[in-house]
Amino acid sequence: MARRDVEFDAEGVTLRGWFYPAEGAAGPAPTIVLSHGFSAVKEMYLDKYAELFSANGLNALVYDNRNFGDSDGTPRQEIDPWAQVRDYRHAITYATTLPETDATRIGVWGSSYSGGNVLVVAAIDRRVKAVVSQVPLVSGYDNVRALVRADFLDGFRQQFDQDRLARFRGDPPAMVPVVAEDPLAPSALPTPDSWQWFTETGKTRAPNWSNEVTLRSVEMLAEYNPVDYIWQISPTPLLLLPAQNDVLTPTHLAIAAFEKAREPKRLEILPGGHFDAYVEGFEASSNPALAWFVQHLAP
């Protein structure tokens, strides 16, 4: 599989990733822009999606989010959703400068946290002609309340306020584990399947993944609601791919969000849980995405 390392500027921050040229393309081809979810890096199975798209006549541009992996940016390990939305748009701009890209046929793909990001990007950037959102975060407000016991919420707010004051005084940002083996221990993603997938995938595919994010990342997660933008995606075609038994980004939240979207849209329920889409359920998640992009980005 021919791919090349790439880097591009995002408002003074260098983002790095891979570009997969469309196989068999006789000229400029559609390009799919992909980035990963909460704290994840591109080595965590994004290459598999990019390879599939490339093998079927689509370019794929994969990059690490700012502050993570091979990309620059500080504070390290901080997830700012609005910065990530802007970076998707920088990535689109970069893609349109490549000779392999037909700038009139751009698709965006996102999963989990970036599954929420692409909903916002598709709503506000009309260069996007098709969008696929897999096991998406649709509402940080509702998602946090689905994962965190109500009597713990005030404690989190106090930590956020303390961290904000400490930063104001010049202290380094407070950090929190992404996952923990004990789901009742402090972590950003407190589910057993999160612990299993991140730790196993980190060992086998992504040694540069780090099990920590800034505490403020969790605060910004709780404030981020891509569902507010979903109705604005139309007339861009939207494919939403929730998982049947998703306990991290709950299935019912994604389905409720889909009801707020306007046509053209399609909902397909993936088998298994949140992380099955990348491994056991890869074909089930990737084939509908490929078909959607081919259908809507055809010449």
VOBA-1610 file (N, C-alpha, C; in pm, whole numbers, padded with zeros to 5 digits, always signed):
BEGIN
Met+00085-00119+00000Met+00000+00000+00000Met+00089+00124+00000Ala+00080+00204-00106Ala+00162+00324-00115Ala+00102+00434-00027Arg+00179+00483+00064Arg+00137+00598+00142Arg+00260+00684+00166Arg+00240+00810+00194Arg+00353+00897+00223Arg+00323+00979+00348Asp+00429+01009+00420Asp+00416+01095+00537Asp+00392+01238+00490Val+00302+01307+00559Val+00271+01445+00524Val+00267+01529+00651Glu+00280+01659+00633Glu+00259+01754+00742Glu+00203+01882+00682Phe+00125+01954+00763Phe+00066+02079+00715Phe+00043+02172+00832Asp+00030+02300+00799Asp+00017+02403+00902Asp-00129+02421+00942Ala-00151+02434+01072Ala-00284+02460+01126Ala-00273+02578+01223Glu-00276+02699+01167Glu-00266+02821+01248Glu-00142+02821+01336Gly-00029+02784+01275Gly+00098+02786+01347Gly+00136+02656+01414Val+00048+02558+01414Val+00077+02426+01470Val+00091+02328+01354Thr+00198+02250+01354Thr+00220+02152+01248Thr+00150+02021+01283Leu+00061+01979+01195Leu-00007+01850+01209Leu+00056+01751+01112Arg+00071+01627+01157Arg+00140+01526+01077Arg+00053+01402+01062Gly+00070+01336+00948Gly-00007+01216+00923Gly+00039+01144+00800Trp-00057+01078+00733Trp-00030+00997+00615Trp-00127+01036+00504Phe-00078+01028+00381Phe-00165+01043+00265Phe-00160+00915+00183Tyr-00278+00859+00157Tyr-00293+00737+00077Tyr-00355+00775-00057Pro-00278+00767-00166Pro-00335+00800-00297Pro-00437+00695-00341Ala-00536+00741-00415Ala-00639+00651-00469Ala-00577+00558-00571Glu-00593+00428-00551Glu-00538+00331-00645Glu-00620+00330-00775Gly-00548+00329-00885Gly-00614+00320-01014Gly-00674+00449-01064Ala-00654+00560-00993Ala-00713+00687-01036Ala-00637+00742-01156Ala-00711+00782-01258Ala-00650+00838-01379Ala-00627+00987-01368Gly-00683+01049-01266Gly-00669+01193-01245Gly-00708+01226-01103Pro-00734+01354-01074Pro-00775+01392-00938Pro-00898+01312-00892Ala-00892+01266-00767Ala-00996+01177-00714Ala-01054+01236-00585Pro-01166+01182-00539Pro-01219+01226-00410Pro-01119+01199-00298Thr-01125+01281-00194Thr-01036+01264-00078Thr-01119+01260+00049Ile-01090+01159+00133Ile-01154+01144+00263Ile-01056+01189+00371Val-01100+01276+00459Val-01017+01326+00569Val-01058+01256+00697Leu-00958+01196+00766Leu-00986+01117+00887Leu-00896+01161+01001Ser-00954+01172+01121Ser-00874+01181+01244Ser-00944+01099+01352His-00873+01079+01464His-00922+00982+01562His-00998+01049+01676Gly-01042+00965+01769Gly-01125+01008+01880Gly-01045+01047+02003Phe-01107+01041+02118Phe-01057+01095+02244Phe-00921+01034+02280Ser-00816+01112+02264Ser-00677+01079+02300Ser-00611+00980+02206Ala-00686+00919+02114Ala-00631+00814+02028Ala-00541+00874+01920Val-00447+00793+01871Val-00355+00834+01766Val-00382+00752+01641Lys-00328+00798+01531Lys-00365+00743+01400Lys-00331+00595+01386Glu-00229+00549+01458Glu-00190+00408+01449Glu-00297+00314+01505Met-00394+00368+01574Met-00498+00286+01635Met-00608+00257+01534Tyr-00569+00188+01426Tyr-00657+00131+01324Tyr-00705+00228+01216Leu-00665+00356+01220Leu-00708+00443+01111Leu-00644+00404+00979Asp-00527+00339+00984Asp-00464+00294+00861Asp-00552+00192+00787Lys-00626+00111+00861Lys-00711+00010+00796Lys-00822+00077+00714Tyr-00884+00181+00769Tyr-00988+00252+00695Tyr-00928+00321+00573Ala-00813+00387+00593Ala-00750+00458+00482Ala-00709+00362+00370Glu-00659+00246+00406Glu-00619+00147+00305Glu-00740+00100+00225Leu-00852+00079+00293Leu-00973+00036+00222Leu-01020+00144+00125Phe-01024+00268+00171Phe-01068+00377+00083Phe-00974+00388-00037Ser-00844+00383-00012Ser-00746+00396-00119Ser-00760+00284-00222Ala-00781+00163-00174Ala-00792+00049-00265Ala-00916+00056-00352Asn-01010+00143-00315Asn-01135+00154-00390Asn-01150+00291-00457Gly-01038+00353-00489Gly-01041+00473-00572Gly-01059+00604-00500Leu-01041+00605-00368Leu-01053+00728-00290Leu-00919+00761-00225Asn-00875+00887-00234Asn-00763+00930-00153Asn-00803+00933-00007Ala-00706+00916+00083Ala-00733+00926+00226Ala-00622+01008+00292Leu-00661+01109+00366Leu-00568+01191+00444Leu-00596+01165+00591Val-00500+01104+00659Val-00510+01070+00801Val-00411+01157+00877Tyr-00452+01212+00990Tyr-00358+01293+01068Tyr-00386+01277+01218Asp-00283+01302+01298Asp-00298+01306+01443Asp-00352+01441+01485Asn-00444+01440+01581Asn-00495+01565+01636Asn-00383+01645+01702Arg-00397+01775+01702Arg-00299+01859+01771Arg-00284+01814+01916Asn-00162+01825+01965Asn-00126+01787+02103Asn-00113+01637+02124Phe-00128+01559+02016Phe-00122+01413+02029Phe-00037+01352+01919Gly+00021+01235+01951Gly+00092+01157+01851Gly+00205+01234+01787Asp+00211+01230+01654Asp+00320+01294+01580Asp+00296+01441+01555Ser+00178+01491+01586Ser+00149+01632+01564Ser+00204+01718+01677Asp+00232+01843+01643Asp+00277+01939+01744Asp+00157+01993+01820Gly+00186+02086+01911Gly+00081+02152+01987Gly+00097+02134+02135Thr+00063+02238+02208Thr+00065+02237+02354Thr-00063+02302+02404Pro-00104+02268+02527Pro-00045+02168+02617Pro-00057+02027+02557Arg+00046+01946+02576Arg+00038+01809+02529Arg-00075+01737+02601Gln-00140+01648+02527Gln-00248+01564+02580Gln-00373+01644+02617Glu-00393+01758+02552Glu-00515+01835+02577Glu-00607+01828+02456Ile-00734+01800+02481Ile-00834+01785+02376Ile-00927+01905+02381Asp-00913+01992+02283Asp-00999+02108+02267Asp-01086+02082+02145Pro-01215+02055+02162Pro-01298+02015+02048Pro-01305+02120+01939Trp-01307+02247+01977Trp-01320+02350+01874Trp-01190+02368+01797Ala-01076+02347+01864Ala-00949+02345+01790Ala-00946+02226+01695Gln-01000+02112+01736Gln-01002+01995+01648Gln-01095+02017+01529Val-01206+02085+01550Val-01295+02118+01437Val-01222+02208+01338Arg-01153+02309+01388Arg-01078+02397+01298Arg-00969+02319+01225Asp-00908+02223+01294Asp-00801+02145+01230Asp-00855+02055+01119Tyr-00975+02001+01135Tyr-01036+01929+01023Tyr-01043+02021+00900Arg-01079+02145+00924Arg-01093+02238+00812Arg-00957+02273+00753His-00854+02283+00837His-00719+02302+00785His-00676+02181+00702Ala-00712+02062+00750Ala-00678+01941+00676Ala-00747+01938+00540Ile-00872+01981+00536Ile-00944+01989+00409Ile-00872+02085+00315Thr-00836+02201+00367Thr-00764+02298+00284Thr-00635+02239+00230Tyr-00559+02172+00317Tyr-00435+02109+00272Tyr-00464+02006+00163Ala-00567+01924+00184Ala-00599+01820+00086Ala-00629+01880-00051Thr-00696+01995-00053Thr-00732+02055-00182Thr-00610+02108-00257Thr-00497+02124-00189Thr-00376+02170-00258Thr-00299+02056-00322Leu-00335+01933-00295Leu-00262+01818-00347Leu-00308+01788-00490Pro-00216+01755-00580Pro-00256+01729-00718Pro-00347+01608-00733Glu-00344+01517-00636Glu-00429+01398-00644Glu-00575+01426-00609Thr-00602+01542-00552Thr-00735+01569-00497Thr-00823+01648-00593Asp-00946+01602-00610Asp-01051+01680-00673Asp-01118+01760-00561Ala-01094+01889-00560Ala-01140+01974-00448Ala-01291+01983-00438Thr-01363+01939-00540Thr-01509+01942-00535Thr-01568+01815-00476Arg-01480+01721-00438Arg-01529+01592-00385Arg-01451+01557-00258Ile-01489+01621-00149Ile-01425+01600-00018Ile-01524+01532+00075Gly-01477+01426+00142Gly-01557+01360+00245Gly-01484+01367+00379Val-01558+01361+00487Val-01498+01355+00620Val-01551+01233+00693Trp-01461+01167+00765Trp-01493+01048+00844Trp-01442+01071+00985Gly-01524+01038+01083Gly-01482+01050+01222Gly-01542+00940+01305Ser-01477+00911+01419Ser-01522+00803+01505Ser-01514+00848+01650Ser-01617+00816+01728Ser-01621+00850+01869Ser-01616+01002+01885Tyr-01512+01057+01949Tyr-01505+01202+01967Tyr-01498+01272+01832Ser-01417+01220+01740Ser-01411+01283+01609Ser-01538+01255+01528Gly-01614+01153+01568Gly-01745+01134+01509Gly-01838+01249+01539Gly-01819+01312+01654Gly-01890+01437+01684Gly-01832+01553+01606Asn-01698+01557+01598Asn-01635+01668+01526Asn-01682+01677+01381Val-01694+01562+01313Val-01732+01569+01171Val-01876+01615+01153Leu-01960+01594+01254Leu-02096+01648+01245Leu-02092+01800+01241Val-02008+01859+01323Val-01994+02006+01324Val-01930+02054+01195Val-01822+01986+01154Val-01751+02029+01032Val-01844+02024+00911Ala-01919+01916+00898Ala-02009+01903+00783Ala-02119+02008+00785Ala-02156+02053+00905Ala-02261+02153+00916Ala-02213+02292+00877Ile-02086+02321+00900Ile-02039+02459+00882Ile-01945+02477+00763Asp-01898+02368+00703Asp-01802+02378+00593Asp-01861+02310+00470Arg-01906+02390+00375Arg-01975+02335+00258Arg-01881+02275+00156Arg-01751+02277+00183Arg-01661+02200+00097Arg-01682+02050+00118Val-01739+02013+00230Val-01766+01872+00259Val-01888+01826+00181Lys-01871+01719+00103Lys-01979+01669+00018Lys-02039+01538+00067Ala-01979+01478+00171Ala-02034+01356+00232Ala-01966+01338+00366Val-02041+01284+00464Val-01987+01268+00599Val-02031+01133+00655Val-01935+01067+00722Val-01963+00943+00794Val-01921+00963+00939Ser-02015+00938+01031Ser-01991+00956+01174Ser-02015+00821+01242Gln-01908+00763+01294Gln-01909+00628+01351Gln-01905+00635+01503Val-01990+00555+01569Val-02003+00550+01716Val-01980+00688+01778Pro-02060+00787+01738Pro-02023+00926+01767Pro-02058+00973+01909Leu-01974+01066+01956Leu-02013+01151+02068Leu-02107+01257+02011Val-02230+01260+02057Val-02325+01359+02006Val-02355+01467+02108Ser-02338+01437+02237Ser-02363+01537+02341Ser-02275+01508+02461Gly-02175+01593+02482Gly-02092+01578+02599Gly-02172+01593+02727Tyr-02267+01684+02725Tyr-02352+01707+02843Tyr-02423+01579+02884Asp-02491+01516+02788Asp-02565+01394+02819Asp-02471+01276+02842Asn-02360+01272+02767Asn-02269+01159+02778Asn-02204+01153+02916Val-02160+01266+02965Val-02098+01269+03098Val-02198+01224+03203Arg-02321+01265+03189Arg-02423+01228+03288Arg-02464+01082+03275Ala-02437+01022+03161Ala-02462+00878+03146Ala-02350+00795+03208Leu-02230+00851+03219Leu-02115+00776+03268Leu-02079+00806+03414Val-02117+00924+03462Val-02074+00969+03595Val-02195+00973+03688Arg-02180+00912+03804Arg-02289+00917+03902Arg-02321+01060+03939Ala-02450+01087+03957Ala-02494+01224+03983Ala-02428+01284+04106Asp-02402+01200+04209Asp-02344+01254+04331Asp-02194+01281+04317Phe-02135+01243+04203Phe-01994+01273+04178Phe-01975+01403+04099Leu-02082+01455+04038Leu-02066+01567+03946Leu-02014+01693+04015Asp-02064+01722+04134Asp-02016+01841+04203Asp-01867+01832+04232Gly-01819+01714+04264Gly-01677+01695+04288Gly-01594+01725+04164Phe-01644+01685+04047Phe-01575+01716+03923Phe-01571+01867+03900Arg-01683+01932+03924Arg-01687+02078+03903Arg-01585+02148+03993Gln-01573+02103+04115Gln-01474+02163+04206Gln-01332+02142+04154Gln-01304+02023+04100Gln-01172+01998+04042Gln-01147+02089+03922Phe-01247+02107+03838Phe-01231+02194+03722Phe-01198+02337+03767Asp-01270+02385+03869Asp-01247+02522+03917Asp-01109+02536+03979Gln-01067+02436+04054Gln-00934+02440+04114Gln-00825+02440+04008Asp-00844+02359+03904Asp-00747+02353+03795Asp-00741+02486+03720Arg-00856+02548+03699Arg-00859+02677+03630Arg-00782+02782+03709Leu-00799+02784+03840Leu-00727+02880+03925Leu-00578+02850+03924Ala-00542+02723+03930Ala-00400+02687+03928Ala-00333+02728+03797Arg-00400+02708+03686Arg-00346+02750+03557Arg-00329+02902+03554Phe-00425+02972+03608Phe-00417+03118+03612Phe-00293+03164+03687Arg-00256+03089+03787Arg-00138+03123+03868Arg-00008+03078+03801Gly-00019+03007+03689Gly+00100+02964+03618Gly+00141+02821+03642Asp+00060+02744+03714Asp+00091+02604+03739Asp+00064+02520+03615Pro+00129+02406+03602Pro+00100+02317+03489Pro-00040+02260+03500Pro-00099+02218+03388Pro-00236+02165+03393Pro-00242+02035+03472Ala-00353+02018+03543Ala-00378+01891+03611Ala-00405+01784+03505Met-00363+01661+03534Met-00380+01549+03441Met-00469+01442+03503Val-00531+01362+03416Val-00616+01253+03461Val-00594+01136+03364Pro-00597+01012+03412Pro-00584+00899+03319Pro-00699+00895+03218Val-00669+00851+03097Val-00775+00829+02999Val-00862+00712+03045Val-00796+00603+03085Val-00867+00483+03128Val-00801+00427+03254Ala-00878+00350+03329Ala-00827+00283+03448Ala-00888+00144+03454Glu-00811+00050+03508Glu-00861-00087+03515Glu-00984-00096+03603Asp-00987-00019+03710Asp-01104-00011+03798Asp-01196+00097+03745Pro-01316+00061+03697Pro-01405+00163+03640Pro-01452+00267+03740Leu-01432+00242+03870Leu-01469+00341+03971Leu-01353+00434+04008Ala-01234+00404+03955Ala-01119+00490+03978Ala-01128+00612+03887Pro-01061+00722+03922Pro-01066+00842+03838Pro-01010+00815+03699Ser-01088+00845+03598Ser-01043+00836+03459Ser-01141+00913+03373Ala-01097+00947+03251Ala-01183+01021+03160Ala-01289+00932+03096Leu-01253+00805+03069Leu-01343+00710+03002Leu-01362+00589+03092Pro-01454+00596+03186Pro-01462+00493+03291Pro-01548+00373+03254Thr-01509+00302+03147Thr-01579+00179+03112Thr-01477+00067+03093Pro-01511-00056+03127Pro-01417-00167+03111Pro-01368-00186+02968Asp-01456-00167+02869Asp-01411-00187+02731Asp-01313-00079+02687Ser-01325+00041+02746Ser-01227+00146+02717Ser-01089+00105+02767Trp-01084+00055+02889Trp-00956+00010+02945Trp-00895-00099+02857Gln-00973-00197+02820Gln-00921-00309+02742Gln-00870-00262+02606Trp-00949-00183+02534Trp-00911-00146+02398Trp-00789-00053+02397Phe-00789+00047+02481Phe-00678+00142+02479Phe-00547+00076+02523Thr-00553-00003+02628Thr-00428-00063+02675Thr-00376-00168+02577Glu-00465-00252+02523Glu-00421-00354+02428Glu-00373-00291+02297Thr-00448-00194+02246Thr-00410-00131+02119Thr-00284-00048+02136Gly-00268+00014+02253Gly-00146+00088+02279Gly-00024-00002+02275Lys-00037-00122+02329Lys+00076-00215+02332Lys+00107-00272+02194Thr+00004-00305+02118Thr+00024-00379+01994Thr+00041-00290+01872Arg-00016-00169+01874Arg-00015-00085+01753Arg+00036+00055+01774Ala+00027+00109+01894Ala+00052+00253+01913Ala+00130+00279+02041Pro+00259+00246+02042Pro+00338+00271+02163Pro+00351+00419+02199Asn+00319+00508+02104Asn+00326+00651+02135Asn+00197+00704+02197Trp+00095+00618+02213Trp-00025+00660+02286Trp+00009+00674+02434Ser-00044+00775+02499Ser-00019+00800+02640Ser-00150+00800+02717Asn-00152+00732+02829Asn-00274+00717+02908Asn-00293+00836+03002Glu-00307+00954+02943Glu-00340+01071+03023Glu-00389+01182+02931Val-00477+01264+02987Val-00520+01387+02922Val-00527+01494+03031Thr-00529+01620+02988Thr-00547+01725+03086Thr-00688+01718+03145Leu-00699+01758+03269Leu-00830+01761+03333Leu-00925+01852+03256Arg-00870+01960+03201Arg-00955+02052+03126Arg-01015+01985+03003Ser-00949+01881+02948Ser-01008+01807+02837Ser-01143+01747+02876Val-01152+01699+02999Val-01278+01642+03046Val-01383+01751+03064Glu-01340+01867+03112Glu-01433+01979+03126Glu-01486+02021+02989Met-01398+02030+02889Met-01442+02071+02755Met-01530+01964+02692Leu-01503+01837+02722Leu-01591+01730+02675Leu-01733+01752+02726Ala-01745+01784+02852Ala-01878+01800+02913Ala-01954+01919+02856Glu-01883+02011+02792Glu-01946+02132+02737Glu-01974+02122+02587Tyr-01937+02012+02526Tyr-01937+02000+02379Tyr-02058+01922+02332Asn-02140+01983+02246Asn-02266+01922+02204Asn-02283+01929+02052Pro-02218+01838+01978Pro-02231+01839+01832Pro-02375+01824+01783Val-02461+01762+01865Val-02600+01744+01823Val-02667+01877+01790Asp-02619+01986+01848Asp-02679+02117+01821Asp-02661+02157+01674Tyr-02566+02095+01606Tyr-02537+02129+01466Tyr-02593+02030+01366Ile-02645+01917+01413Ile-02673+01807+01320Ile-02780+01842+01218Trp-02875+01925+01255Trp-02980+01959+01159Trp-02929+02049+01047Gln-02813+02112+01069Gln-02757+02202+00968Gln-02673+02130+00863Ile-02649+01999+00881Ile-02567+01926+00784Ile-02634+01919+00648Ser-02763+01897+00644Ser-02837+01892+00518Ser-02813+02018+00436Pro-02793+02004+00305Pro-02816+01889+00218Pro-02695+01797+00198Thr-02590+01813+00279Thr-02477+01720+00271Thr-02521+01583+00320Pro-02494+01475+00245Pro-02538+01341+00286Pro-02467+01294+00413Leu-02545+01245+00509Leu-02495+01200+00639Leu-02522+01053+00659Leu-02415+00977+00692Leu-02429+00837+00735Leu-02389+00830+00882Leu-02481+00785+00967Leu-02455+00772+01110Leu-02448+00624+01145Leu-02340+00585+01216Leu-02314+00444+01246Leu-02299+00422+01397Pro-02409+00420+01473Pro-02398+00385+01615Pro-02375+00235+01630Ala-02321+00196+01745Ala-02307+00055+01777Ala-02425+00008+01862Gln-02463-00117+01846Gln-02583-00169+01910Gln-02575-00165+02062Asn-02456-00196+02116Asn-02441-00203+02262Asn-02331-00109+02309Asp-02340+00015+02270Asp-02238+00113+02304Asp-02266+00170+02443Val-02172+00145+02536Val-02187+00196+02672Val-02097+00317+02697Leu-02014+00352+02599Leu-01927+00469+02615Leu-01991+00594+02555Thr-02032+00587+02429Thr-02115+00692+02370Thr-02251+00628+02343Pro-02341+00635+02440Pro-02460+00549+02440Pro-02540+00552+02311Thr-02581+00433+02271Thr-02652+00413+02145Thr-02775+00502+02134His-02852+00510+02241His-02979+00584+02232His-02957+00732+02206Leu-02843+00786+02253Leu-02816+00928+02228Leu-02789+00952+02079Ala-02715+00861+02016Ala-02686+00876+01873Ala-02813+00862+01790Ile-02898+00766+01825Ile-03021+00746+01748Ile-03113+00866+01764Ala-03121+00921+01884Ala-03202+01041+01905Ala-03147+01159+01825Ala-03016+01170+01817Ala-02955+01277+01738Ala-02989+01260+01590Phe-02985+01136+01543Phe-03016+01110+01402Phe-03155+01161+01366Glu-03250+01148+01459Glu-03386+01193+01432Glu-03392+01344+01408Lys-03294+01417+01460Lys-03291+01563+01442Lys-03225+01604+01310Ala-03153+01512+01248Ala-03089+01542+01120Ala-03193+01545+01008Arg-03161+01619+00904Arg-03249+01628+00788Arg-03193+01545+00673Glu-03276+01518+00577Glu-03234+01440+00461Glu-03133+01519+00377Pro-03047+01447+00303Pro-03034+01301+00293Pro-02953+01244+00409Lys-03001+01134+00464Lys-02934+01074+00579Lys-02963+00925+00580Arg-02876+00852+00648Arg-02894+00708+00663Arg-02840+00666+00798Leu-02911+00574+00863Leu-02870+00517+00991Leu-02847+00368+00974Glu-02729+00321+01016Glu-02702+00177+01020Glu-02646+00143+01158Ile-02704+00044+01223Ile-02662+00003+01355Ile-02553-00102+01341Leu-02437-00075+01398Leu-02325-00169+01391Leu-02340-00275+01500Pro-02291-00395+01477Pro-02297-00497+01582Pro-02195-00468+01692Gly-02226-00518+01812Gly-02129-00511+01920Gly-02129-00378+01993Gly-02015-00352+02060Gly-01999-00232+02139Gly-01916-00127+02070His-01878-00025+02147His-01813+00094+02093His-01686+00061+02016Phe-01601-00026+02070Phe-01469-00050+02012Phe-01467-00166+01912Asp-01577-00239+01902Asp-01581-00350+01807Asp-01568-00302+01663Ala-01609-00177+01636Ala-01604-00125+01500Ala-01464-00130+01441Tyr-01360-00120+01527Tyr-01223-00112+01477Tyr-01162-00250+01450Val-01211-00353+01516Val-01144-00483+01511Val-01240-00589+01458Glu-01310-00656+01548Glu-01399-00765+01504Glu-01504-00717+01405Gly-01552-00595+01425Gly-01657-00542+01338Gly-01607-00447+01232Phe-01480-00460+01195Phe-01424-00365+01097Phe-01499-00368+00965Glu-01525-00486+00912Glu-01596-00493+00785Glu-01736-00432+00796Ala-01801-00457+00909Ala-01937-00405+00927Ala-01937-00253+00934Ser-01829-00193+00985Ser-01825-00048+00996Ser-01766+00018+00872Ser-01667-00046+00810Ser-01596+00019+00700Ser-01669+00007+00567Asn-01736-00105+00544Asn-01802-00123+00414Asn-01916-00024+00391Pro-02003+00002+00490Pro-02105+00106+00467Pro-02044+00244+00446Ala-01934+00274+00517Ala-01868+00403+00498Ala-01815+00416+00356Leu-01747+00310+00309Leu-01695+00310+00174Leu-01807+00329+00072Ala-01914+00253+00087Ala-02026+00264-00007Ala-02086+00403-00008Trp-02095+00464+00109Trp-02153+00600+00120Trp-02066+00700+00044Phe-01936+00692+00065Phe-01847+00787-00002Phe-01846+00764-00154Val-01843+00639-00195Val-01845+00610-00339Val-01974+00661-00401Gln-02086+00640-00333Gln-02215+00684-00385Gln-02222+00835-00402His-02173+00908-00302His-02195+01052-00301His-02079+01135-00351Leu-01964+01071-00372Leu-01850+01146-00425Leu-01813+01100-00565Ala-01901+01025-00630Ala-01877+00982-00767Ala-01869+01103-00858Pro-01799+01092-00971Pro-01790+01206-01064Pro-01928+01253-01108
//
